[in-house]
Amino acid sequence: MSETTLRPRAVVSKQPSRSEAATSSSSISVNEPETPKSPSRPPTLSQRAISQTLTSTANLANLLPTGTLLAFQLLVPIFTNNGSCDSATRPMTLVLLFLLSFSCFLASFTDSVKSSDGQVYYGLATFKGMFLFDYPDPSGAGLPDLIKYRIKFVDGVHAVSSVLVFGAVALRDKNVLNCLYPTPKHETQEVLNIAPVGIGLICSLLFVVFPTRRHGIGYPVTSGK
């Protein structure tokens, strides 16, 4: 009688299907607790004040006449020899800063009018009205009443503020500082760091409290003009 040899049956391991794996992974991810996010802290009052002050100081150049600012950026490096002034260039730099300051002061009193034919004419405001530079008719026919364009108190405020703003911008220029204050003392350096920021904040408030309706040389003319 022959013996029957029994062969072991191969065990087939059952692989989990993709759907079952996805279900198990999703259940694990659902059961995991979410890490709490730290809430963003709102800026404090002092931080917002400092940010607003720096923003107003950075935008000081927008309050100046375009031609004066362009002349400052082009001529200051030449007059100061890139900040290396001597006995000849230092007085020339001071004269240049004085002329540019006077230009800012004078530009605050310029204005523009529109004639009946739609042409825009520029002039200088006076205490009696407005003096036009290039209007062909001396009688002023075709122009609005020029008496309402006379100098007012707000014009003086803007003129003084423009000069202060130009001084603040000049004090922030490295060529001007290296020329006028090559080796400043500690107290002088503190004044040079704080004064432009204070001037920028005060002048920005003055421009808001005393808005002007003048559109001087180089500024756009509104429909009401």
C-alpha positions in Angstrom: 0.0 0.0 0.0 1.5 3.2 -1.2 1.7 6.1 1.1 0.1 9.3 0.0 2.3 12.3 0.3 0.5 15.5 1.4 1.8 18.7 0.0 1.3 21.8 2.0 -1.2 24.3 0.6 0.2 27.6 -0.4 -1.2 30.4 1.8 -2.5 33.3 -0.3 -2.2 36.5 1.5 -5.1 38.9 0.8 -3.9 42.4 -0.1 -6.1 45.2 0.9 -7.8 47.0 -1.9 -7.2 50.6 -2.8 -10.6 51.7 -1.5 -10.1 50.0 1.8 -6.6 51.7 2.1 -8.0 55.1 1.3 -10.8 54.5 3.8 -8.4 53.5 6.5 -6.1 56.5 5.8 -9.0 58.9 5.8 -10.2 57.6 9.1 -6.8 58.0 10.6 -6.5 61.5 9.3 -9.9 62.3 10.7 -9.1 61.0 14.1 -5.8 63.0 14.3 -6.3 66.2 16.2 -5.6 69.4 14.4 -2.8 71.6 15.7 -4.2 74.8 16.9 -3.1 77.9 15.0 -1.7 80.8 17.0 -4.0 83.8 16.4 -2.3 86.8 14.8 -1.9 89.7 17.1 -3.2 93.1 15.9 -0.6 95.9 15.8 -0.5 98.0 18.9 -1.2 101.7 18.9 2.4 102.7 19.1 3.3 100.4 16.1 0.5 101.9 14.0 1.6 105.4 14.9 5.2 104.7 13.9 4.1 103.1 10.7 1.9 106.0 9.8 4.7 108.5 10.6 7.2 106.7 8.4 4.7 106.5 5.6 4.0 110.2 5.8 7.7 110.9 5.9 8.4 108.7 2.9 5.6 110.5 0.9 7.0 114.0 1.7 8.3 114.4 -1.8 4.8 114.2 -3.2 4.0 117.6 -1.5 6.8 119.4 -3.4 6.8 120.9 -6.9 7.9 118.4 -9.4 10.5 120.7 -11.1 12.1 121.6 -7.8 12.4 118.0 -6.7 13.9 117.0 -10.0 16.4 119.9 -9.8 17.3 118.8 -6.3 18.0 115.2 -7.3 20.1 116.2 -10.3 22.1 119.1 -8.9 22.8 118.1 -5.3 25.3 115.3 -6.2 27.1 117.7 -8.5 27.2 120.6 -6.1 28.3 118.5 -3.2 30.7 116.4 -5.1 28.8 113.3 -3.9 29.0 114.4 -0.3 32.7 115.4 -0.3 32.4 119.2 0.1 35.3 121.6 0.5 35.5 125.4 1.2 34.2 126.1 -2.3 31.4 123.6 -2.8 29.9 124.0 0.7 28.8 127.7 0.1 27.5 126.7 -3.4 25.4 123.9 -1.9 23.9 126.4 0.6 23.0 128.8 -2.2 21.5 125.9 -4.2 19.3 124.8 -1.2 18.2 128.4 -0.6 17.2 128.9 -4.2 15.3 125.6 -4.3 13.5 126.5 -1.0 12.5 129.9 -2.5 11.2 128.0 -5.6 9.0 125.8 -3.3 7.8 129.0 -1.5 7.0 130.8 -4.8 5.3 127.8 -6.4 2.7 127.8 -3.7 1.3 131.0 -5.1 1.1 129.9 -8.7 -2.3 129.0 -10.2 -4.0 128.2 -13.5 -7.2 129.3 -15.1 -9.1 128.1 -18.1 -10.4 130.6 -20.7 -13.6 130.4 -22.6 -11.9 128.6 -25.5 -10.6 125.8 -23.2 -7.0 127.0 -23.1 -5.2 126.8 -19.8 -3.1 129.8 -18.6 -0.8 130.0 -15.7 -0.1 132.9 -13.4 1.0 134.2 -10.0 -1.5 135.1 -7.3 -1.3 138.6 -5.9 -3.2 140.5 -3.2 -5.5 142.1 -5.9 -6.1 139.0 -8.0 -4.0 137.0 -10.4 -1.2 138.0 -12.8 -1.2 135.8 -15.9 2.1 135.1 -17.6 1.1 134.5 -21.2 -2.5 135.7 -21.8 -2.6 137.6 -25.1 -5.5 139.9 -24.3 -4.5 142.6 -21.7 -8.2 143.4 -21.1 -8.8 139.8 -19.8 -11.7 139.0 -22.1 -12.8 135.4 -22.0 -11.4 134.8 -18.5 -13.2 134.2 -15.2 -13.1 136.7 -12.4 -9.5 136.8 -11.4 -10.2 138.6 -8.1 -11.2 135.3 -6.5 -7.7 134.0 -7.1 -6.0 136.5 -4.9 -3.7 135.5 -2.1 -5.3 134.0 1.0 -4.2 132.8 4.4 -4.1 129.2 3.4 -1.5 130.0 0.6 0.9 131.3 3.3 0.4 128.1 5.3 1.2 126.0 2.3 4.2 128.1 1.3 5.8 127.8 4.8 4.9 124.1 4.9 6.5 123.5 1.5 9.7 125.1 2.6 9.8 123.0 5.8 9.0 119.8 3.8 11.9 120.6 1.4 14.2 121.1 4.4 13.1 117.7 5.8 13.8 116.0 2.4 17.2 117.8 2.2 18.1 116.6 5.7 17.4 113.0 4.7 19.8 113.2 1.7 23.1 111.6 2.4 25.0 114.0 0.1 23.7 117.0 1.9 24.4 115.5 5.3 27.9 114.5 4.4 28.5 118.0 3.0 27.1 120.1 5.9 27.6 117.7 8.8 30.6 115.4 7.9 31.2 114.3 11.5 28.2 115.3 13.6 28.1 115.1 17.4 25.8 112.7 19.2 23.3 115.5 20.0 23.4 116.8 16.4 22.8 113.3 15.0 19.8 112.9 17.2 18.3 116.1 15.9 19.0 115.1 12.3 17.2 111.8 12.9 14.2 113.2 14.7 13.6 116.6 13.1 12.6 115.3 9.6 10.1 112.8 11.1 8.5 115.5 13.2 8.4 118.0 10.3 6.8 115.4 8.1 4.1 114.6 10.6 3.2 118.3 11.3 3.3 119.4 7.7 1.1 116.4 6.7 -1.5 117.5 9.3 -1.3 121.1 8.0 -1.9 120.0 4.5 -5.0 118.0 5.6 -6.4 120.8 7.9 -5.7 123.6 5.3 -6.3 122.0 1.9 -5.6 124.1 -1.2 -7.5 124.4 -4.4 -4.8 125.9 -6.5 -3.3 124.1 -9.4 0.1 125.6 -10.1 2.6 125.1 -12.9 2.9 121.4 -13.7 -0.2 120.3 -11.8 -3.4 119.0 -13.5 -6.4 121.3 -13.8 -9.8 120.0 -12.6 -13.1 120.4 -14.4 -14.1 123.1 -12.0 -11.3 125.3 -13.0 
